[in-house]
Amino acid sequence: MRFHLRRPSMPAIAADFGASCIRMLQRSADGLAVSAAVEQPCEPTAAFDLDAHLSTASEVVAKTVADSAWSGKRIVASMPASIVTMTHLKLNPGEDLDTAIQTRIQDLGINPMIRSIEVNSPWNSSRSGRELLCIAMPRASVLRYVAMLHEHGLEITGVYSPASMMLRAFQHLNRRGSDVDTATMYIDLEPSMVTVAFGHGDTLVSARQMTNTMAATATALAPPSAARPSIAQTSPAASDTDVLTALNRRQQTASSSMPAIPSGGCDTSSAMSDLCEELHMCIRHHQSLFGETPLTRVVFTGAGALEANQCRAIAQSLQLPAQIGDPLARWTATPSGSPSQDWGLQIRPQWAIAAGLASPDHKDDLI
């Protein structure tokens, strides 16, 4: 029998086309490290500008293709949250899903890209109808990103929504069979948009997006070279009596991928109060569908998660254990073109979407 030795192929390039910042990374051939990473903030605008965003994305992709630190032509991407619509639909008995989406959800254009997830609510029966989580994108907008990537000679292997990738970034922490019996609330805090997703283990069961009315802070929009807290700095001392820190410790020590929130003050602005009220509504909706599944913690991601005061205010309002997620902690992170010199020592919650895209075992071809 003849054996053929094959060189390990490089994982696909992961491209998070976020509305506020474009982030790209690639794992090494053995999958244990981040071999290349780059981020490019987008010019803030009052409303999402698809043409301007595509132009910035094209510039970043062009530099990536020309840089020898990146390998291969395969790429997997997530679309800007601003063009993604997520909603729960209750279909009446015999009602067609496509018809319901076209009539109840506006501005999706012709033949939108749609993924539906069956929600197992207590009243979900053939006689009462079906409850679905629908994730939709305008096909015309998505195809413009696809065309741009093709122009740079890249092969697209998947297109996803931010909410799906936010859960996938932490799938390595939800491997136990019992993890599906509890719920985790993921909150992605970006300057323009807040994405909320509920996971039972690594399964997405509920999601919602809302406009972020809070003014972007200087730290959240700081350039990549700006100083940011390290993992060690976010782990309080054992004598710290802060309630959030104590609640984080479900076990003796918190996972290194989810360092505890440090002590400090809270954001008490009216915009924060409005956001917390929206988040309470999300929790009530989840409980109405899954009252038997306890919500055990909140995980913060996104650039806004670098602001501990924001996270603390939200956690205290929701009265839930809270953690800042570092999705890159499981990989050695000293990549070429690193966003900053000590990047591997920082917490990097803003890389959750890109980390989800870079994670192996993608199950779906679309969103």
C-alpha positions, 0 to 999 in steps of 0.5 A: 500500500502506498502512502502519500504525505500531504502538507497540512493546509492552512485554515481559511482566512477569517474576515469579520466585516464589522460595521465599525471595524474590519478584523481579519485573522488566520490560524496556523497550519496546526490550528494552535496559533494565530499566524496573522491578524489585522484590524482596520477601524471604519469611519463612523457615520450616522447611518451605515454606508454600504458603499463606503464600507465596501471600499474600506473592506476592499482596501484591507483585503487587498493589503492582506492578499499582498502580504506574505504572512497570509496563506491560501485563497480561501476565506470565510466571512461575516457580514456587517450587523447593520445589514443582518435582520434577526427576528422571532416569528410565530407561524400560524398552522399551514403558513409558509415561512417565505411568505411570512418573512416577505410580508412581516419583515421589510427592506430585505429586497428580492430573494433574501438569504434566510436561515431559520432555527426552530425554537422549542417553546412549551406552546410550540405545536402543530395546532398553535403554530411554529416559533422560529428564529429567522436570520436574514440578509439582503441578497444584493448586499451580500453578493456585493461583498462576494464580488469584491472578494472574488475580484481579489482572487479569493474563494469564499467558503462561507458567509455568516451572521455575527450572532452565529459566530459570537457563539462559535467563538466559545464553543470549546467551553461548551463541550459537556452534554449538560451545557445544553441545560443552561443558557448563556447570554452573549452581548456584543457591544459595538459602537453602532450596534448591540447584538444579543444572543442566547445559547444553550451550550453552543446552540443558538436559540434566540437573538436580537440586534439593537442600535447602540445609543451610547456614545462610543468612548475613546477607549472603545475606538482607540487605535490598535496600538493603544494600551488595553488591559491584560488578562492578568489585570482583569483578574481581581485579588482573592480578597476582592469582595466585589459581588460580580467577581464573586459571582463569576467563580462558578468553579474555583477559578474562572476560565482563562478565556473569560477573565473576571470583570475588575472592580470599579464604578458603573456607567449610570447614564440614561443611555445605559438605562435604556440599553439595560431595559432592552436587555431585560426585554430580551431576557423576558422573551427568552424566559417565555420560550425556555422557562425551564432553562436557567440563565446562568451568566452573561458574556461580554464581547465587542469593543465596548467590552473593553469598558469595564464600567459599561459591563459592570452596569449591565451585569448589576442591572441584569443581576447575573454573573458576568464575564468578559470573553477573550475568544483568542486565549486558547490560541498562541497569539504572536501573529505577523502584523499584530495589532499591538506589541503586547497583543498576546497579553491583552484581553481581546473581546472585540475579536469574538466574531473573527474567532468564531469564523476561524474556529473549526467545524463550521456546520452551516453553509450560510449564516 
